Amino acid sequence: MDYKEHFWSFLGAFVGIGLIAYIQSHWLTKDENIFLIGSFGASSVLLYGAIQSPLAQPRNLIVGHLISAFIGVTIYKFLPEIIWITAPLAVALSIVAMQMTKSLHPPGGATALIAIMGSEKIKVLGYYYVLSPVLTGTLILFVVALVFNNITKHRKYPADKRLRAFFGK
């Protein structure tokens, strides 16, 4: 990788996480202030730093996070106080579900874990957690990845040519 790749990786990650953080800090009240979750940082590493990786592709990003969030919330609802069972169960089931759906995205494991051990604000959301912050945040990261990973002729995202054609690249 040359300095240009580093620049575009930096800029994409900065803008992607920056947009989510901006929305959290300027558009949400302190009571709702949970739009930025840790697993988005790990997704950014893949989306902007390893754009050709199968783990960084749109299906993996979006479906992997959604499945994992759903699993994490479901497990928390059934076994809310048994963290030594719920935490590993949420991560392990998320991995298997992502493998079965061909949507493996490692940050999804963290998304499931956040549903189990996140703040009370996260836990109170219940299944709304799947929609916001998870779905909305992954869509923001995805749109930014489409823009910043396709600005130059040397970066192409997504890796699948048919998907790139769908997005006009």
C-alpha positions in Angstrom: 0.0 0.0 0.0 1.3 3.4 -0.8 0.5 6.7 0.9 -2.5 7.3 -1.3 -4.2 4.2 -0.1 -3.4 5.2 3.5 -4.9 8.6 2.8 -8.2 7.2 1.4 -8.4 4.6 4.2 -8.0 7.4 6.8 -10.4 9.7 5.1 -13.2 7.1 4.7 -12.9 5.9 8.3 -12.8 9.5 9.6 -15.9 10.5 7.6 -17.8 7.3 8.3 -17.3 7.3 12.1 -17.4 11.1 12.1 -20.9 11.1 10.6 -22.2 8.7 13.2 -20.5 10.5 16.0 -21.9 13.9 14.7 -25.4 12.5 14.6 -25.0 11.1 18.1 -23.7 14.4 19.6 -25.8 16.9 17.7 -29.1 15.3 16.8 -29.8 13.0 19.7 -30.6 13.9 23.3 -28.4 12.7 26.1 -31.1 10.1 26.9 -30.9 8.7 23.3 -27.1 9.1 23.0 -26.2 5.6 21.8 -25.8 5.8 18.1 -22.1 5.1 18.0 -21.2 1.6 19.1 -17.8 0.0 19.3 -18.2 -2.6 16.6 -18.5 0.2 14.0 -14.8 0.9 14.6 -13.9 -2.7 13.7 -16.2 -2.5 10.6 -14.3 0.6 9.6 -11.0 -1.2 9.6 -12.5 -3.7 7.0 -14.5 -1.2 5.0 -11.8 1.4 4.5 -8.6 -0.5 5.1 -9.3 -4.0 3.5 -11.9 -3.1 0.9 -11.4 -6.3 -1.2 -11.7 -8.6 1.8 -14.8 -10.9 1.6 -15.5 -9.8 5.2 -15.8 -6.2 4.1 -18.4 -6.7 1.4 -21.9 -5.2 1.6 -23.8 -8.4 2.4 -21.3 -9.3 5.1 -21.4 -5.8 6.6 -25.2 -5.4 6.7 -26.5 -8.9 7.2 -23.7 -9.8 9.6 -24.4 -6.9 11.9 -28.2 -7.4 11.7 -28.2 -11.1 12.4 -25.8 -10.6 15.3 -27.8 -7.7 16.8 -31.0 -9.8 16.6 -29.3 -12.8 18.2 -27.8 -10.6 21.0 -31.1 -8.9 21.8 -33.0 -12.2 21.8 -30.6 -13.9 24.1 -30.6 -11.0 26.5 -34.4 -11.0 26.6 -34.5 -14.7 27.5 -31.6 -14.8 30.0 -30.9 -11.2 31.1 -28.9 -11.9 34.2 -26.6 -14.8 33.3 -23.8 -13.1 31.6 -21.4 -16.1 31.8 -23.9 -17.9 29.5 -25.4 -15.1 27.5 -22.1 -13.4 26.4 -20.5 -16.5 24.9 -23.8 -17.8 23.6 -24.6 -14.6 21.7 -21.1 -14.5 20.1 -21.0 -18.2 19.2 -24.6 -18.2 17.8 -23.8 -15.1 15.8 -20.7 -16.7 14.3 -22.7 -19.8 13.2 -25.6 -17.7 11.9 -23.3 -15.5 9.9 -21.5 -18.6 8.5 -24.8 -20.3 7.6 -26.0 -17.1 5.8 -22.6 -16.5 4.1 -22.4 -13.1 5.8 -19.4 -13.5 8.1 -18.4 -10.0 9.4 -16.2 -10.3 12.5 -17.4 -7.0 14.1 -20.9 -8.7 14.2 -19.7 -10.7 17.2 -19.1 -7.4 19.0 -22.5 -6.2 18.0 -24.1 -9.3 19.6 -22.0 -8.8 22.7 -22.9 -5.1 23.0 -26.6 -6.2 23.1 -25.8 -8.4 26.1 -23.4 -6.2 28.1 -24.0 -2.7 26.8 -25.4 0.1 28.8 -28.9 0.2 30.2 -29.7 2.5 27.3 -28.8 -0.2 24.8 -30.7 -2.9 26.8 -33.9 -0.8 27.0 -34.0 -0.5 23.2 -34.7 -4.2 22.8 -35.2 -5.1 19.2 -35.1 -1.4 18.3 -31.3 -1.8 18.8 -31.3 -3.8 15.5 -32.7 -0.9 13.6 -30.9 1.9 15.4 -28.0 2.1 16.0 -27.1 -1.1 14.1 -28.9 -0.9 10.7 -28.7 2.9 10.5 -25.0 2.9 11.5 -24.0 0.2 9.1 -25.9 1.9 6.2 -24.0 5.1 6.9 -20.7 3.3 6.9 -21.7 1.5 3.7 -22.6 4.7 1.8 -19.4 6.4 2.9 -17.5 3.3 1.8 -19.1 3.5 -1.6 -18.1 7.1 -2.0 -14.5 7.1 -0.6 -13.6 3.6 -2.0 -14.6 4.6 -5.5 -13.2 8.1 -5.8 -10.0 7.0 -7.4 -9.5 4.5 -10.2 -7.3 2.3 -8.0 -9.9 1.6 -5.3 -13.0 -0.5 -6.3 -15.8 -1.3 -3.8 -17.6 -3.5 -3.6 -15.4 -6.3 -4.9 -18.1 -7.9 -7.0 -18.3 -6.4 -10.4 -22.1 -6.9 -10.6 -22.6 -4.9 -7.4 -20.3 -2.2 -8.6 -22.3 -1.9 -11.8 -25.5 -1.7 -9.6 -23.9 1.3 -7.8 -22.7 2.8 -11.0 -19.0 2.1 -10.8 
